[in-house]
Amino acid sequence: MCIKYNKWLFSLIFVALFRVLNAQFSVQPHLVFPTGYLGMVLKKAPGLMFGKISEFKGSWRSRAIGDIVYFKPREDVFRTYAVQIEGSNTTVFPGEQIIKLYLNVSFSFGADFKLYDFKKGSFYIGADLVVGSTLRKLEINVPSITTGSEFNALIFIGVNGRAGVEFYLGEKTLFIDVSRRYFLNTDPAFLNYNDIGLGLIF
């Protein structure tokens, strides 16, 4: 899926970078709440966004943001099993799986729309296209069947929607937003999540 759309993805990334070349820097610690399949496996996690956000021109502004989120599993060891079928005999082997690493590294580019101005700030909504990689390392042990570890660098594409409020502090801007990230990949290794963050544009 990602290979098929490489050309237009890179074109969009180039346009986004060009538009925010002279924009202000931003940094935003945020807290991520996994949902869906992996919401039962991974804890809520801290993340850090950093990048550039342009000033509003009329009601619109653009942004290009990098993001790193480090997830930890809810359990040290997850019980699993393997099934072996030989003729009419079926054998179930108990085993265990350990998540040693689950790290999301992504880049998003998109736009915000200003909904309402007040004296010292404004309300806005926004959306992004997200591309990146999930770095995942698992250890699997099913006695008599398999024992070992595997490392994957999984490529993803997704979309992100947000709503927020910002406060003008002289030449700096303090903002708070909540967002929902949804991955378009069908592999359950990718997790959708909600997050909330507090950031600064300077």
Long-range contacts (C-beta under 8 A, 24 or more apart in sequence): 1-157, 1-184, 1-185, 2-131, 2-155, 2-156, 2-157, 5-157, 9-129, 9-131, 9-157, 12-109, 12-129, 13-107, 13-109, 13-131, 16-62, 16-64, 16-109, 16-110, 17-64, 17-109, 19-54, 19-62, 20-51, 20-52, 20-53, 20-54, 20-62, 20-63, 20-64, 20-109, 21-52, 22-54, 23-52, 23-53, 23-54, 23-55, 23-62, 23-63, 23-64, 24-52, 24-53, 24-54, 24-55, 24-173, 24-201, 24-202, 25-50, 25-51, 25-52, 25-201, 25-202, 26-50, 26-51, 26-52, 26-53, 26-63, 26-65, 26-199, 26-200, 26-201, 26-202, 27-199, 27-200, 28-65, 28-175, 28-197, 28-198, 28-199, 28-200, 29-197, 29-198, 29-199, 30-195, 30-196, 30-197, 30-198, 30-199, 31-195, 31-196, 31-197, 32-69, 32-71, 32-193, 32-194, 32-195, 33-193, 33-194, 33-195, 34-71, 34-191, 34-192, 34-193, 35-191, 35-192, 35-193, 35-194, 36-191, 36-192, 37-188, 37-191, 38-188, 38-189, 38-190, 38-191, 39-191, 39-193, 40-74, 41-73, 41-74, 41-78, 41-99, 42-71, 42-72, 42-73, 42-74, 42-99, 42-102, 42-191, 43-71, 43-72, 43-73, 43-74, 45-69, 45-70, 45-71, 45-72, 46-70, 47-104, 47-195, 47-197, 49-197, 49-199, 53-112, 53-201, 56-112, 56-114, 56-122, 59-113, 59-114, 60-111, 60-112, 60-113, 60-114, 61-111, 61-112, 61-114, 62-109, 62-110, 62-111, 62-112, 63-108, 63-109, 63-110, 63-111, 63-112, 63-126, 63-128, 64-107, 64-108, 64-109, 65-107, 65-108, 65-109, 65-128, 66-105, 66-106, 66-107, 67-104, 67-105, 67-106, 67-107, 67-108, 67-132, 68-103, 68-104, 68-105, 69-103, 69-104, 70-102, 70-103, 71-102, 71-103, 71-104, 72-102, 73-98, 73-99, 73-102, 80-140, 80-142, 81-142, 82-142, 82-145, 82-146, 84-145, 93-142, 93-143, 93-144, 93-145, 94-142, 95-140, 95-141, 95-142, 95-143, 95-145, 96-140, 96-141, 96-142, 97-138, 97-139, 97-140, 97-141, 98-138, 98-139, 98-140, 99-136, 99-137, 99-138, 100-137, 100-138, 100-139, 100-149, 101-135, 101-136, 101-137, 101-151, 102-134, 102-135, 102-136, 103-134, 103-135, 103-136, 104-132, 104-133, 104-134, 104-135, 105-132, 105-133, 105-135, 106-130, 106-131, 106-132, 106-133, 106-156, 107-131, 107-132, 108-160, 110-160, 112-162, 112-164, 120-167, 120-168, 121-165, 121-166, 121-167, 121-168, 121-173, 122-165, 122-166, 123-163, 123-164, 123-165, 124-163, 124-164, 124-165, 124-166, 125-161, 125-162, 125-163, 125-164, 126-161, 126-162, 126-163, 126-164, 126-177, 127-159, 127-160, 127-161, 127-162, 128-159, 128-160, 128-162, 129-157, 129-158, 129-159, 129-160, 130-156, 130-157, 130-158, 130-159, 130-160, 130-181, 130-183, 131-155, 131-156, 131-157, 131-158, 132-156, 134-189, 134-190, 136-189, 152-189, 154-185, 154-187, 154-189, 154-190, 156-183, 156-184, 156-185, 156-190, 157-183, 157-184, 157-185, 158-182, 158-183, 158-184, 158-185, 158-190, 159-184, 166-201, 171-202, 172-200, 172-201, 172-202, 173-200, 173-201, 173-202, 174-198, 174-199, 174-200, 175-199, 175-200, 175-201
